[in-house]
Amino acid sequence: MVSHLQRKPLNEQRGEAKIVQEVMKQDSGLQYVGFRLIGLEPGAAYEETLAGDECCIVALTGRITVTEGEHVFAGIGTRESVFERKATDSVFVSGGKTIRVESVTAAQVALCYSPSLHPLPTKLIAARDVGSEQRGKYQNRRTVHNILPDSDPSASSLLVVEVYTDSGNFSSYPPHKHDRDNLPDESFLEETYYHELDPKQGFVFQRVYTDDRSLDETMAVEHGDVVIVPAGYHPVGVPDGYTSYYLNVMAGPTRVWKFHNDPDHAWILDRD
Ligand SMILES: O=C[C@H](O)[C@@H](O)[C@H](O)CC(=O)O
């Protein structure tokens, strides 16, 4: 039985686009975060008018041209596979605008949504400007590309990061949560994980659980799955031999990423 937090690929053709994944507020139980992954054959196009949401259009793989009004970002995208481990290009667009995505090559495009709290300029988030950081030690090492971190004021509510976790390591670990609107101690951010594995037949373990265990789901997550994190801790464990990739979308009442580590496991941070 697949957990109610886990979404297998949809792979539904809609016009020229294949909707690979679609986790929207209407059907996910989330109030803030939405996510679509679309696949486009060369020359295909996808068009959408954003209602009340802002959107980060991530050129996940392949090259695309993104148009919004007089803005044209031609031939953006840096990689054929996320496992080339290089940052990619994205475009931020505020709510109420119409976006058009045309594929130059076969492409996969992540559309990351959250409430548009106030209008902001459409802008390219160029790969060269995406900050990269190494987190963790021992067996919780991971590499993070901060596409739209809370330090970047380009968005009004949206946060987008991508994370690489190597064989035999954990990420989002020690387990942390951000499910209380209680700044400065903790922020409330819903989250989605779009997962890829290399090689593709791999899986990772992800647990989503709360302190009172009223929510406690442990999943074997496969290539192309989305995991919804409405609340709770959400660690990921990567079996030996595989590399994990995931793209996170986060949003909540305040655009601050302030998490709280599970006190049972925070001690691992104190090791030399
Ligand atoms: O809250 C953010 C997400 O859980 C991941 O982006 C996580 O922070 C990645 C990591 O630090 O391992």
PDBQT file of the ligand as one rigid body, heavy atoms in Angstrom, charges set to zero:
ROOT
HETATM    1  O1  LIG A 301      13.807  21.463   4.995  1.00  0.00    +0.000 OA
HETATM    2  C1  LIG A 301      14.459  21.330   3.935  1.00  0.00    +0.000 C 
HETATM    3  C2  LIG A 301      14.535  19.986   3.331  1.00  0.00    +0.000 C 
HETATM    4  O2  LIG A 301      14.206  19.026   4.302  1.00  0.00    +0.000 OA
HETATM    5  C3  LIG A 301      15.844  19.650   2.668  1.00  0.00    +0.000 C 
HETATM    6  O3  LIG A 301      16.203  20.670   1.764  1.00  0.00    +0.000 OA
HETATM    7  C4  LIG A 301      16.974  19.445   3.687  1.00  0.00    +0.000 C 
HETATM    8  O4  LIG A 301      17.258  20.634   4.375  1.00  0.00    +0.000 OA
HETATM    9  C5  LIG A 301      18.204  18.964   2.969  1.00  0.00    +0.000 C 
HETATM   10  C6  LIG A 301      19.332  18.676   3.947  1.00  0.00    +0.000 C 
HETATM   11  O5  LIG A 301      19.759  19.604   4.665  1.00  0.00    +0.000 OA
HETATM   12  O6  LIG A 301      19.741  17.514   4.028  1.00  0.00    +0.000 OA
ENDROOT
TORSDOF 0
